Amino acid sequence: MRALTVLSVCLLLCLTGALAQTSEQKIGYFDQQHILENMPEFKKLNQEIVVKGEQYDKILKGKYEEFRLKSDALEKLAASKADAAILRDKAVELENLKKSYEDFEASSMNELRNYYASLFEPIKQKVNEAIIFAGRQKGYAFLLRMDLNPNGGDIWPVVLYAKDSTNNLTSDIMKNLGINAAAASTRKTGLPQVLQRK
């Protein structure tokens, strides 16, 4: 029993010491989406994706139009009771056009995803380094992201409450990235952001 009491006292002292330490540590937050939206590299990447997407759409529309015209021609041949060998040949040609359309659609989407991922990685790395630099420079023990991962996957922590806006390092990080920003994001953090939508 005495050993349990001594252990309880030691545990209580350790917890009290840990709580005292954490109460002195600064916690900051930032709006990563706001930072990305203002980065010239990110804007350029998004514009490149739009241009490439439009080019692929143009090719897909051309393939679809060719398929539609050949499909109409096949229907006319079938209605005019054309020879079976000709109908089979045109049907195979139509099937090949359909497959070509589907293959191009899948490969172009995959290429866009890979292109975006390869060019986004250095941008993400640059932002991460600026975040670490700003946190160390300002003496923060923890920095929390208040946004969702743009790549999908894991969900980053959401701040439920921020005492004031002095802990918002969005402007400092943007400054470290060489982005001219007059003020930080004005988006509300955590629960105020959720409640504002209703």
DRENVO-5118 format. One record per residue: residue in one letter; z negated, y negated, x of N, C-alpha, C, O in turn. Coordinates in steps of 0.001 Angstrom, whole numbers. Atoms other than C-alpha are relative to their C-alpha. Example, Ala and Ser with C-alpha at 12.3 -4.5 7.8 and 13.67 -1.06 7.14 Angstrom:
! residues 2
PT type n_Z n_Y n_X ca_Z ca_Y ca_X c_Z c_Y c_X o_Z o_Y o_X
PT A 0 1190 890 -7800 4500 12300 0 -1200 900 -665 -1181 1936;
PT S 60 1190 -820 -7140 1060 13670 -730 -1090 -770 -899 -2198 -261;
***
This chain:
! residues 198
PT type n_Z n_Y n_X ca_Z ca_Y ca_X c_Z c_Y c_X o_Z o_Y o_X
PT M 0 1191 825 0 0 0 0 -1254 869 730 -2208 597;
PT R 71 1150 -898 -903 -2396 2825 1344 -217 689 1770 -1356 878;
PT A -1308 96 -652 2427 -1604 4546 1003 -649 -947 1844 -1441 -521;
PT L -897 582 997 4236 -2496 1313 -257 -1498 -140 686 -2275 -291;
PT T 351 1410 115 2349 -5821 1105 501 -769 1219 1039 -1866 1078;
PT V -462 652 -1229 3139 -6673 4757 1528 -127 -37 2088 -1157 338;
PT L -1454 20 107 6780 -5750 4155 446 -1065 -1003 1418 -1780 -759;
PT S -327 1014 1010 6849 -7933 1023 -159 -1405 552 677 -2271 298;
PT V 239 1315 -585 5364 -10890 2926 1108 -330 1008 1619 -1450 1032;
PT C -1071 228 -990 7910 -10455 5759 1314 -319 -702 2046 -1223 -299;
PT L -1223 226 755 10734 -10243 3247 -3 -1394 -631 1010 -2093 -609;
PT L 123 1319 612 9485 -13347 1451 192 -1108 1037 863 -2103 763;
PT L -153 1000 -1066 9240 -15284 4751 1457 -91 465 1972 -1180 719;
PT C -1419 3 -413 12772 -14215 5737 858 -708 -1037 1724 -1508 -682;
PT L -766 635 1071 14165 -15273 2354 -244 -1503 -33 689 -2288 -206;
PT T 332 1421 5 12330 -18594 2483 695 -709 1156 1212 -1815 994;
PT G -672 586 -1162 13707 -19242 5983 1496 -114 -237 2113 -1123 106;
PT A -1443 27 277 17229 -18341 4881 338 -1080 -1008 1337 -1783 -854;
PT L -254 1037 1000 16990 -20599 1830 -139 -1390 594 615 -2299 248;
PT A 191 1304 -633 15696 -23457 3952 1212 -350 856 1644 -1502 895;
PT Q -1174 252 -821 18637 -23035 6328 1206 -369 -851 1934 -1308 -527;
PT T -1181 251 810 21242 -22909 3562 -69 -1336 -719 970 -1926 -1016;
PT S 90 1278 698 19885 -26015 1856 433 -1155 901 746 -2237 405;
PT E -403 1044 -933 20742 -27997 5018 1494 46 295 2028 -904 867;
PT Q -1405 -152 -316 24323 -26736 5259 868 -725 -1022 616 -674 -2225;
PT K -904 740 875 27124 -28879 3873 1079 937 -541 1622 1769 185;
PT I -1069 -766 636 29566 -27330 1421 1035 -993 -507 699 -1927 -1235;
PT G -1076 876 431 32930 -29002 862 1049 782 -767 1070 2012 -719;
PT Y -1087 -647 728 35928 -28273 -1332 1263 -818 172 1211 -1983 566;
PT F -1272 700 -114 39593 -29181 -1340 990 579 -997 809 1681 -1516;
PT D -1048 -378 941 42671 -28984 -3530 1237 387 805 2032 -473 1184;
PT Q -1094 -458 -835 45161 -26838 -1632 1367 -256 -645 2328 -574 54;
PT Q -1271 239 674 47890 -27200 -4262 449 -1446 199 1630 -1707 427;
PT H -314 1420 -209 47723 -30989 -3938 502 -223 1426 1450 -978 1641;
PT I -413 135 -1398 48008 -30699 -151 1425 528 163 2281 -141 742;
PT L -1333 -598 -133 51014 -28360 -373 1077 -848 -667 2153 -1049 -104;
PT E -986 791 740 52787 -30495 -2979 392 -1280 729 1445 -1853 449;
PT N -287 1228 -736 52632 -33455 -585 507 244 1422 787 -709 2150;
PT M -509 -324 -1332 53767 -31627 2568 1526 -43 -4 2152 619 -830;
PT P -1468 48 -59 57369 -32480 3524 622 1383 205 1664 1689 -375;
PT E -537 -1342 -248 57884 -28911 4812 43 831 -1277 993 1578 -1511;
PT F 77 -770 1245 56817 -27445 1471 1027 -515 -1008 1674 267 -1704;
PT K -1005 587 899 58989 -29875 -504 1398 465 408 2216 816 -443;
PT K -1305 -423 -509 61960 -28988 1727 250 1468 -331 1348 1834 -749;
PT L -134 -1424 310 61332 -25261 1271 323 200 -1475 1217 975 -1814;
PT N -263 -131 1439 61206 -25614 -2512 1414 -455 -352 2079 161 -1185;
PT Q -1360 475 254 64439 -27624 -2482 1028 1021 464 2023 1254 -222;
PT E -907 -1032 -510 66142 -24957 -342 63 1191 -958 1132 1757 -1182;
PT I 45 -1126 942 65010 -22265 -2803 805 -350 -1253 1537 489 -1778;
PT V -757 430 1185 66433 -24282 -5717 1505 72 279 2267 576 -546;
PT V -1428 0 -347 69790 -24715 -3928 528 1428 112 1582 1748 -438;
PT K -424 -1393 -130 70006 -21033 -2971 36 689 -1360 959 1449 -1651;
PT G 50 -593 1337 68995 -20017 -6494 1196 -412 -844 1763 402 -1572;
PT E -1167 486 746 71740 -22196 -7980 1286 657 493 2168 973 -305;
PT Q -1178 -676 -558 74314 -20656 -5611 88 1436 -531 1157 1896 -932;
PT Y 15 -1384 496 73260 -17146 -6633 319 49 -1494 1041 934 -1953;
PT D -285 52 1446 73320 -18107 -10325 1491 -195 -262 2051 401 -1182;
PT K -1431 255 160 76879 -19395 -9931 800 1297 224 1724 1604 -529;
PT I -675 -1277 -276 77988 -16081 -8404 -245 990 -1138 672 1688 -1572;
PT L 326 -918 1106 76160 -14119 -11133 778 -352 -1265 1261 533 -1971;
PT K -758 424 1181 77814 -16184 -13857 1466 417 127 2076 851 -850;
PT G -1374 -430 -241 81219 -15470 -12285 167 1495 -204 1145 1942 -802;
PT K -53 -1454 173 80478 -11747 -12161 -124 366 -1480 569 1259 -1966;
PT Y 175 -289 1428 79298 -11784 -15771 1272 -341 -781 1689 407 -1665;
PT E -1228 412 693 82401 -13668 -16907 1118 1017 232 1864 1350 -689;
PT E -1008 -1016 -304 84637 -11146 -15133 -279 1270 -809 645 1881 -1346;
PT F 384 -1183 775 82702 -8298 -16802 353 -193 -1474 893 708 -2115;
PT R -271 273 1417 83015 -9946 -20220 1500 54 -303 1911 637 -1306;
PT L -1454 -14 202 86781 -10486 -19860 564 1422 49 1405 1790 -770;
PT K -499 -1382 -126 87379 -6893 -18728 -511 857 -1149 170 1786 -1583;
PT S 541 -727 1149 85128 -5617 -21521 844 -275 -1244 1166 636 -2007;
PT D -867 365 1132 87194 -7543 -24088 1365 688 118 1916 1166 -873;
PT A -1303 -641 -222 90403 -6171 -22515 -69 1493 -303 866 2061 -867;
PT L 171 -1431 287 89050 -2613 -22726 -58 251 -1501 524 1217 -1995;
PT E 70 -145 1467 88224 -3083 -26418 1386 -126 -630 1718 603 -1564;
PT K -1364 171 526 91781 -4311 -27057 860 1232 304 1641 1675 -538;
PT L -749 -1208 -357 93237 -1325 -25187 -396 1172 -904 449 1939 -1365;
PT A 483 -1095 852 91039 1054 -27183 525 -171 -1422 891 805 -2077;
PT A -496 267 1356 92095 -637 -30436 1500 275 -112 1986 653 -1178;
PT S -1451 -244 40 95778 -307 -29487 344 1456 311 1507 1820 480;
PT K -158 -1440 -233 95229 3411 -28875 765 287 1291 1727 1055 1315;
PT A -605 -208 -1317 96133 3254 -25183 -284 1414 483 -1146 2107 -57;
PT D 135 -1329 -577 96439 6409 -23115 -1449 224 481 -2073 -714 978;
PT A 1380 -342 -374 93076 8171 -22395 -245 -233 1487 -1325 -686 1866;
PT A 167 194 -1448 93644 8044 -18613 -197 -1486 326 -1015 -1829 1181;
PT I 130 1452 -207 94052 4236 -18749 -1373 -470 -475 -2026 -1268 197;
PT L 1319 389 532 90923 3877 -20920 -1120 443 940 -2065 -307 1188;
PT R 1023 -494 -935 88893 6048 -18519 -36 -883 1249 -1109 -1258 1721;
PT D -85 821 -1199 90122 4017 -15541 -643 -1373 -239 -1399 -1859 602;
PT K 567 1314 325 89207 717 -17230 -1505 86 -250 -2245 -839 86;
PT A 1436 -195 241 85817 2098 -18306 -753 143 1322 -1843 -407 1482;
PT V 615 -141 -1330 85036 3127 -14701 -41 -1362 700 -1048 -1726 1308;
PT E -55 1337 -591 86137 -308 -13500 -1091 -898 -596 -1750 -1643 129;
PT L 1020 789 690 83843 -1921 -16090 -1407 410 445 -2275 -437 656;
PT E 1303 -503 -449 80926 301 -15058 -288 -485 1423 -1423 -849 1733;
PT N 173 492 -1377 81469 -685 -11403 -326 -1497 26 -1140 -1946 834;
PT L 306 1431 94 81473 -4374 -12353 -1452 -221 -441 -2151 -1087 82;
PT K 1388 104 481 78205 -3899 -14243 -971 315 1125 -1963 -390 1313;
PT K 879 -380 -1115 76642 -2137 -11252 -6 -1084 1070 -1059 -1394 1627;
PT S -102 1071 -991 77899 -4872 -8897 -855 -1202 -420 -1535 -1802 412;
PT Y 789 1101 532 76292 -7523 -11142 -1490 289 177 -2235 -552 680;
PT E 1420 -365 -78 72954 -5678 -11301 -485 70 1442 -1589 -380 1749;
PT D 383 -87 -1416 72916 -4952 -7548 -137 -1387 620 -1088 -1653 1355;
PT F 61 1349 -557 73674 -8571 -6670 -1210 -758 -543 -1879 -1484 192;
PT E 1155 671 603 71038 -9826 -9097 -1292 432 695 -2126 -407 1037;
PT A 1216 -513 -636 68366 -7572 -7557 -84 -446 1462 -1140 -885 1918;
PT S 38 340 -1425 69352 -8245 -3936 -190 -1502 218 -875 -1907 1158;
PT S 159 1452 -173 69599 -12024 -4400 -1436 -434 -293 -1975 -1304 390;
PT M 1411 329 290 66133 -12180 -5998 -889 434 1159 -1804 -290 1552;
PT N 774 -508 -1127 64740 -10061 -3172 191 -894 1227 -767 -1180 1946;
PT E -283 881 -1135 66435 -12268 -579 -713 -1345 -158 -1247 -1883 812;
PT L 713 1266 242 65001 -15417 -2192 -1496 146 276 -2108 -712 912;
PT R 1436 -249 -232 61489 -13920 -2173 -303 103 1490 -1259 -501 1978;
PT N 223 -174 -1437 61785 -12872 1479 195 -1300 768 -564 -1600 1689;
PT Y -270 1283 -651 63258 -16221 2523 -1198 -938 -201 -1667 -1574 743;
PT Y 1143 857 302 60432 -18090 775 -1230 437 800 -1911 -383 1415;
PT A 1193 -516 -685 57741 -15827 2239 56 -287 1501 -950 -673 2097;
PT S -103 205 -1450 59067 -16131 5799 -190 -1469 378 -780 -1764 1418;
PT L 144 1420 -321 59222 -19940 5672 -1328 -586 -486 -1785 -1608 27;
PT F 1285 503 486 55990 -20374 3703 -1135 362 958 -2120 -370 1053;
PT E 1075 -465 -891 53909 -18437 6253 -400 -1043 1045 -1595 -1291 1203;
PT P 418 1034 -964 54042 -21145 8995 -610 -1234 -671 -1488 -1883 -102;
PT I 576 1140 741 53318 -23835 6388 -1453 321 -347 -2349 -503 -162;
PT K 1365 -434 352 50288 -21877 5187 -898 -7 1232 -2049 -435 1159;
PT Q 769 -25 -1242 49143 -21387 8795 -379 -1418 422 -1511 -1661 840;
PT K 252 1396 -373 49456 -25135 9481 -1095 -603 -872 -1975 -1304 -374;
PT V 1024 513 917 47394 -25975 6385 -1356 631 329 -2371 -65 356;
PT N 1263 -670 -335 44754 -23369 7297 -637 -595 1251 -1851 -787 1307;
PT E 534 603 -1225 44407 -24857 10771 -545 -1402 -273 -1576 -1785 280;
PT A 473 1349 345 44073 -28369 9308 -1304 71 -791 -2172 -789 -640;
PT I 1229 -186 779 41402 -27094 6899 -1174 275 932 -2240 -326 802;
PT I 1067 -336 -949 39372 -25561 9727 -371 -1222 839 -1549 -1486 1079;
PT F 248 1194 -811 39766 -28717 11817 -811 -1026 -779 -1777 -1581 -257;
PT A 722 987 822 38624 -30986 8961 -1431 450 -256 -2354 -363 -213;
PT G 1347 -503 241 35657 -28749 8198 -899 -152 1212 -2048 -575 1093;
PT R 787 133 -1240 34492 -28689 11809 -260 -1463 315 -1371 -1837 691;
PT Q 110 1426 -308 35155 -32412 12276 -1071 -673 -856 -1802 -1537 -371;
PT K 951 619 925 33038 -33312 9226 -1337 738 -57 -2253 294 -750;
PT G 1276 -708 -62 30296 -30745 9948 -331 832 -1228 -1505 976 -1572;
PT Y 233 -833 1176 30736 -28529 6874 -212 1449 417 458 1951 1318;
PT A 222 -1422 -243 29379 -25005 6879 972 831 -824 1421 1885 -372;
PT F -904 -724 892 31585 -23907 3966 987 -968 -646 641 -2099 -987;
PT L -1010 739 758 34814 -25145 2403 538 937 -1062 888 2078 -762;
PT L -482 -830 1097 35903 -23833 -962 1333 -523 -511 1525 -1730 -657;
PT R -1274 378 601 39428 -23816 -2342 -192 -62 -1501 -874 785 -2077;
PT M 151 135 1452 39685 -25017 -5939 1301 292 -731 1558 -236 -1813;
PT D -1283 -301 612 43090 -23568 -6667 297 1492 74 -435 2249 713;
PT L -409 -1392 -18 44875 -20267 -7233 980 244 1120 1680 -670 1557;
PT N -904 -386 -1067 46808 -18412 -4585 1450 -91 -480 1818 595 -1434;
PT P -1389 125 455 50491 -19471 -4872 821 1266 226 1888 1425 -367;
PT N -710 -1246 -267 51540 -16068 -3537 -432 1126 -913 56 2248 -773;
PT G 537 -1071 838 49674 -14135 -6213 -1057 761 776 -1543 287 1803;
PT G 996 -815 -700 47272 -11407 -5213 -1404 -455 -313 -1772 -669 -1468;
PT D 1414 335 187 43670 -12341 -4642 -173 -1362 -643 668 -2249 -493;
PT I 338 1281 626 42055 -15138 -6631 -1054 -657 875 -2077 -51 1193;
PT W 943 703 -844 40312 -17728 -4530 -1149 -548 -834 -1001 -769 -2036;
PT P 1170 490 741 36841 -18985 -5460 277 -1315 -718 1028 -2158 -228;
PT V -112 1224 783 36628 -21682 -8103 -1364 -666 2 -2379 -16 -245;
PT V 1255 743 -4 33987 -24377 -7820 -380 -292 -1450 411 -873 -2193;
PT L 452 254 1368 31969 -24533 -11036 -646 -1376 -137 -703 -1937 -1232;
PT Y 641 1310 72 30205 -27750 -10146 86 -656 1374 -164 -15 2395;
PT A 18 790 -1228 30625 -30465 -7529 -812 -1260 -285 -486 -2029 -1189;
PT K 920 1114 258 27849 -33040 -7303 728 -1346 -15 494 -2167 -902;
PT D -767 1245 -32 30214 -35857 -6320 1287 250 767 1519 1347 1275;
PT S -1305 -171 -635 33635 -36463 -4841 -33 -229 1509 1011 -157 2157;
PT T 56 243 -1441 32383 -37207 -1320 240 1272 790 543 1199 1981;
PT N -242 -1260 -695 32739 -33513 -457 1453 433 -74 1806 1471 488;
PT N -1402 -351 139 36446 -33486 -1342 737 -382 1284 881 -1564 1595;
PT L -654 236 -1287 38299 -33104 1965 1527 1 -88 2203 34 940;
PT T -1455 -58 161 41826 -33081 507 683 -1104 795 1662 -834 1491;
PT S -620 1118 -730 42647 -36533 1950 -111 171 1507 833 -130 2238;
PT D 179 -206 -1442 41202 -35672 5374 970 1052 529 1542 887 1606;
PT I -906 -1067 -421 43263 -32474 5567 1434 -518 -4 2202 -233 914;
PT M -1355 563 56 46414 -34321 4469 228 -942 1183 1314 -962 1761;
PT K -95 917 -1141 45722 -36954 7150 213 790 1287 1019 397 2130;
PT N -152 -845 -1183 45364 -34198 9777 1390 622 76 1863 957 1162;
PT L -1362 -538 39 48767 -32882 8669 1053 -1093 143 2250 -805 161;
PT G -929 1105 -152 50308 -36338 9067 616 -446 -1316 1660 -1098 -1323;
PT I -513 386 1313 50797 -36823 5314 -721 -1267 -426 -1951 -1322 -406;
PT N 589 1258 430 50247 -40365 4073 -488 154 -1441 316 250 -2367;
PT A 567 -149 1338 47889 -40041 1115 -1047 -1078 -212 -2038 -1151 515;
PT A 938 1091 278 46132 -43044 -374 -1326 538 -517 -2385 6 -182;
PT A 1223 -548 584 43633 -40916 -2282 149 1497 -170 1253 2042 -161;
PT A 0 -1441 219 42646 -37334 -2826 433 310 -1426 601 -583 -2257;
PT S -351 -455 1339 43599 -35314 -5840 -1055 -459 -993 -2247 -474 -684;
PT T 947 434 1030 42038 -36579 -9052 -297 1122 -979 -978 909 -1982;
PT R 274 -1116 898 41976 -33139 -10644 -1491 296 -27 -2174 231 995;
PT K 1405 -368 156 38598 -32153 -11996 -218 1388 593 698 2209 646;
PT T 337 -1257 -635 36827 -29268 -10328 -687 938 -971 -1528 514 -1764;
PT G 725 -1036 720 35773 -26018 -11959 -27 -172 -1496 1011 -376 -2125;
PT L 160 38 1447 34391 -26146 -15478 548 -1267 -649 1156 -1165 -1715;
PT P -606 1178 627 35366 -29778 -16176 1520 153 -157 2092 -309 -1145;
PT Q -1444 -212 66 38977 -28768 -15429 345 923 -1169 1306 670 -1895;
PT V -236 -959 1085 38787 -25828 -17866 -257 -658 -1353 524 -485 -2289;
PT L 359 622 1267 37073 -27864 -20588 988 -1080 -410 1185 -1331 -1599;
PT Q -951 1080 277 39640 -30669 -20280 1251 522 -727 1891 -220 -1472;
PT R -1201 -572 618 42439 -28284 -21405 -167 226 -1478 837 298 -2187;
PT K 223 -333 1408 40825 -27606 -24805 132 -1193 -894 -27 -1074 -2109;
***
